[in-house]
């Protein structure tokens, strides 16, 4: 389902009062399990599918992995540089669509919609290729900037004898953290809505602040998983390389989707349905009844777009 977008103006505080959560709107989720019980219920049922999804996603990291043999076996420095540029650009272009494909499958798990991993992965890969490629390319630039910052600024601070150069490093990593939190939402909205790239960015920027508590919790879980993987990388490289195709990318993606998609439902999807007097089928347990090819009414509910603006002075938050 692709949620509709609406060009009208809504006040979030009013929406929360008038429509609020699914319970105050006169309906509730059919799921009996919530919170950690629901998290581990889905995880238990989909564990091996997540491992397979991780393997599929891992294949799109091959351009990066091929850089190592390229450096080793290409004799000329110019050849190595060209190979690194080609492989790096290839990765930067395809990683976004691949992330969109993985996110589409994970979202289907969350809303209890039947999905075929490979089919739905590549369907979302193709359908969102242009926007996702741009998002993925920007993410790669941000990551490279973060790596450069941790290398350059401390060295310059020592060389020039001033700690002021740590200030731009802190600013850089603040931006990196913000972009990371935006990524919790941008790919989910990409596969669940028909928003333009501009409004995907605006909405994800707003949600990064609107749901800061959830975002920090998600970040903590991701850090814990990476902390678990780091000693394996240091002391058991063969085990790490054996584990990497099956863990942890899809499992980290599952944590992100589990924590972030309810926020998108609350601030983007549910208010739209409430504004037109309908109920979000995801909350009615109907998601599995609508196949992608047979639910055009949910694919193109509206041609206008819903944007969550930044918090302004005054009451409530604004959606336009």
Long-range contacts (C-beta under 8 A, 24 or more apart in sequence): 1-192, 1-281, 1-282, 1-287, 1-290, 1-295, 1-298, 1-299, 2-192, 2-193, 2-194, 2-298, 2-299, 2-300, 2-301, 3-192, 3-193, 3-194, 3-268, 3-269, 3-272, 3-280, 3-298, 3-301, 4-193, 4-194, 4-272, 4-273, 4-276, 4-301, 4-302, 4-306, 5-193, 5-194, 5-195, 5-199, 5-272, 5-302, 5-303, 5-304, 5-305, 5-306, 6-272, 6-275, 6-276, 6-302, 6-304, 6-305, 6-306, 7-304, 7-305, 7-306, 7-320, 8-275, 8-320, 9-318, 9-319, 9-320, 10-271, 10-275, 10-318, 10-319, 10-320, 11-315, 11-316, 11-317, 11-318, 11-319, 12-267, 12-271, 12-308, 12-316, 12-317, 12-318, 12-319, 13-315, 13-316, 13-317, 14-316, 15-271, 15-274, 15-319, 18-274, 19-270, 19-271, 19-274, 21-266, 22-270, 22-280, 22-283, 25-270, 25-274, 25-279, 27-279, 27-283, 27-284, 28-283, 29-283, 29-285, 30-284, 30-285, 31-112, 31-285, 39-258, 42-109, 42-110, 42-254, 42-258, 43-254, 46-109, 46-254, 49-109, 49-117, 50-250, 50-251, 50-254, 51-246, 51-247, 51-250, 52-117, 53-102, 53-105, 53-106, 53-117, 53-121, 53-250, 54-245, 54-246, 54-247, 54-248, 54-249, 54-250, 54-251, 55-245, 55-246, 56-101, 56-102, 56-117, 56-118, 56-121, 57-98, 57-99, 57-101, 57-102, 57-249, 57-250, 57-253, 58-244, 58-245, 58-246, 58-249, 60-91, 60-94, 60-95, 60-98, 61-91, 61-95, 63-87, 63-88, 63-90, 63-91, 63-94, 64-88, 64-91, 91-140, 92-136, 92-137, 92-140, 93-133, 93-136, 93-137, 94-133, 94-136, 95-136, 95-139, 95-140, 96-131, 96-132, 96-133, 96-134, 96-135, 96-136, 96-137, 96-139, 97-124, 97-125, 97-126, 97-128, 97-129, 97-132, 97-133, 97-136, 98-125, 98-136, 99-132, 99-136, 99-187, 99-253, 100-124, 100-125, 100-128, 100-132, 100-187, 100-190, 100-191, 101-125, 102-249, 102-250, 102-253, 103-187, 103-188, 103-190, 103-191, 103-253, 103-257, 104-191, 106-250, 106-253, 106-254, 106-257, 107-188, 107-191, 107-192, 107-257, 107-261, 108-287, 109-254, 109-257, 110-257, 110-258, 110-261, 111-282, 111-287, 112-285, 112-287, 112-288, 113-287, 113-288, 113-290, 114-288, 120-292, 123-292, 124-191, 128-190, 128-191, 131-190, 131-197, 131-200, 132-187, 132-190, 134-197, 135-186, 135-187, 135-190, 135-197, 135-200, 138-179, 139-179, 139-183, 142-175, 142-176, 142-179, 143-176, 145-172, 145-176, 146-172, 146-173, 146-176, 149-173, 177-219, 178-205, 178-208, 180-219, 181-208, 181-212, 181-215, 181-218, 181-219, 182-207, 182-208, 183-256, 184-208, 184-215, 184-218, 184-256, 184-259, 184-260, 185-260, 185-263, 185-264, 188-257, 188-260, 188-261, 188-264, 189-264, 189-268, 192-261, 192-264, 192-269, 193-268, 193-269, 193-306, 194-299, 194-300, 194-303, 194-305, 195-305, 195-306, 195-307, 196-305, 199-305, 199-306, 199-307, 202-307, 202-308, 202-309, 203-268, 203-306, 203-307, 203-308, 205-310, 206-308, 206-309, 206-310, 206-311, 206-317, 207-260, 207-263, 207-264, 207-267, 207-308, 209-310, 209-311, 210-263, 210-267, 210-308, 210-311, 210-317, 211-260, 211-263, 214-259, 214-260, 214-263, 215-259, 215-260, 217-259, 218-255, 218-256, 218-259, 218-260, 221-255, 221-259, 222-252, 222-255, 222-256, 225-251, 225-252, 225-255, 267-308, 267-319, 268-306, 268-308, 268-319, 271-306, 271-319, 272-301, 272-302, 272-306
